[in-house]
Amino acid sequence: MHYLEILISLVIGIIIGFAIAKMASSKDQTGKFKGKLLAKEAEIEQYKQDVNEHFTSTEELLMKLSDSYVEMQQHLANNAKHLLDNVAVKDIPFQTKDIVAPAEPIEGQPKDYSNTSSGLLNK
């Protein structure tokens, strides 16, 4: 009977030891996961800041491009008035469109058209 009490105490001690070890292990893993989570959150915040900076600089560059385009248009308009006062519109290259009428009207299907089905769209 004495051995039975020792054996039961030993089994209870082993169970309690495993439970304590499991709890300590889960706390360590929780700490590791919490550290990884905080690192990933910091990484995401840095990525958001990088994207925000990218779009801000892109907006600034587009505004500069727009301002340059407006300035170029004004420059061309002012110089066109000054330089082309005595020039007729027909003498300016690429300002008039020459329309060439076809020699004969096109009728019927194109020459590469087949009257038979090709089989590409079989049901």
Secondary structure per residue as TSV (DSSP state, phi and psi in degrees):
chain	resnum	aa	ss	phi	psi
A	1	M	-	360.0	-34.7
A	2	H	H	-64.8	-37.8
A	3	Y	H	-67.5	-32.8
A	4	L	H	-65.4	-40.2
A	5	E	H	-65.8	-39.8
A	6	I	H	-65.3	-42.5
A	7	L	H	-64.7	-43.8
A	8	I	H	-64.7	-41.7
A	9	S	H	-62.7	-39.7
A	10	L	H	-63.7	-45.0
A	11	V	H	-63.7	-44.0
A	12	I	H	-63.5	-40.4
A	13	G	H	-63.8	-40.6
A	14	I	H	-65.6	-43.0
A	15	I	H	-63.3	-45.0
A	16	I	H	-64.2	-39.6
A	17	G	H	-63.0	-44.5
A	18	F	H	-62.9	-39.4
A	19	A	H	-64.4	-43.6
A	20	I	H	-65.8	-42.3
A	21	A	H	-63.2	-40.3
A	22	K	H	-63.9	-43.3
A	23	M	H	-65.0	-41.6
A	24	A	H	-66.5	-39.4
A	25	S	H	-65.6	-41.8
A	26	S	H	-67.2	-33.0
A	27	K	H	-66.6	-39.0
A	28	D	H	-65.3	-43.1
A	29	Q	H	-67.1	-37.2
A	30	T	H	-62.4	-41.5
A	31	G	H	-64.1	-41.1
A	32	K	H	-64.1	-44.8
A	33	F	H	-65.7	-37.7
A	34	K	H	-65.4	-40.4
A	35	G	H	-63.1	-43.9
A	36	K	H	-63.7	-40.5
A	37	L	H	-62.4	-44.5
A	38	L	H	-64.3	-37.9
A	39	A	H	-65.0	-42.3
A	40	K	H	-67.2	-38.3
A	41	E	H	-63.8	-40.2
A	42	A	H	-65.5	-39.0
A	43	E	H	-64.1	-41.2
A	44	I	H	-65.7	-41.6
A	45	E	H	-62.9	-41.1
A	46	Q	H	-63.4	-40.9
A	47	Y	H	-62.9	-42.2
A	48	K	H	-61.5	-40.9
A	49	Q	H	-65.3	-40.9
A	50	D	H	-62.6	-42.9
A	51	V	H	-64.9	-42.2
A	52	N	H	-61.5	-44.4
A	53	E	H	-63.2	-39.0
A	54	H	H	-61.1	-48.5
A	55	F	H	-69.2	-33.1
A	56	T	H	-65.3	-46.7
A	57	S	H	-67.4	-35.5
A	58	T	H	-63.7	-41.4
A	59	E	H	-62.2	-43.1
A	60	E	H	-62.2	-42.6
A	61	L	H	-65.2	-39.5
A	62	L	H	-66.1	-36.8
A	63	M	H	-65.5	-41.4
A	64	K	H	-62.0	-43.1
A	65	L	H	-62.3	-42.4
A	66	S	H	-64.0	-44.0
A	67	D	H	-62.7	-41.4
A	68	S	H	-64.3	-39.1
A	69	Y	H	-65.0	-43.5
A	70	V	H	-63.9	-42.9
A	71	E	H	-62.1	-40.9
A	72	M	H	-65.4	-42.1
A	73	Q	H	-61.1	-43.8
A	74	Q	H	-64.0	-40.2
A	75	H	H	-62.1	-47.0
A	76	L	H	-65.3	-39.8
A	77	A	H	-65.2	-44.5
A	78	N	H	-64.3	-44.1
A	79	N	H	-71.7	-31.8
A	80	A	H	-64.4	-41.6
A	81	K	H	-61.8	-44.3
A	82	H	H	-71.0	-44.1
A	83	L	H	-84.7	-26.2
A	84	L	T	-108.6	23.6
A	85	D	T	-62.2	-40.3
A	86	N	T	-100.9	7.9
A	87	V	S	-104.0	133.7
A	88	A	-	-75.1	152.9
A	89	V	G	-62.9	-34.8
A	90	K	G	-68.8	-20.0
A	91	D	G	-86.2	-9.6
A	92	I	S	-81.3	125.2
A	93	P	T	-62.4	143.6
A	94	F	T	65.8	14.1
A	95	Q	S	-93.9	-26.6
A	96	T	S	-107.5	146.9
A	97	K	-	-109.1	120.8
A	98	D	-	-86.3	119.6
A	99	I	-	-99.5	121.7
A	100	V	-	-103.2	123.6
A	101	A	-	-79.9	139.6
A	102	P	-	-65.9	149.4
A	103	A	S	-64.1	-41.0
A	104	E	S	-141.3	148.8
A	105	P	-	-67.7	147.9
A	106	I	-	-90.6	126.9
A	107	E	-	-130.0	153.3
A	108	G	S	81.5	-169.9
A	109	Q	S	-79.4	157.2
A	110	P	-	-63.3	157.8
A	111	K	T	-67.3	-24.3
A	112	D	T	-89.3	8.1
A	113	Y	-	-82.8	136.0
A	114	S	-	-107.6	136.2
A	115	N	S	-76.5	-18.1
A	116	T	S	-97.6	157.7
A	117	S	-	-73.8	145.5
A	118	S	-	-87.3	-18.3
A	119	G	S	88.9	3.7
A	120	L	T	-72.9	-31.5
A	121	L	T	-113.7	49.0
A	122	N	-	-67.1	146.5
A	123	K	-	-87.0	360.0
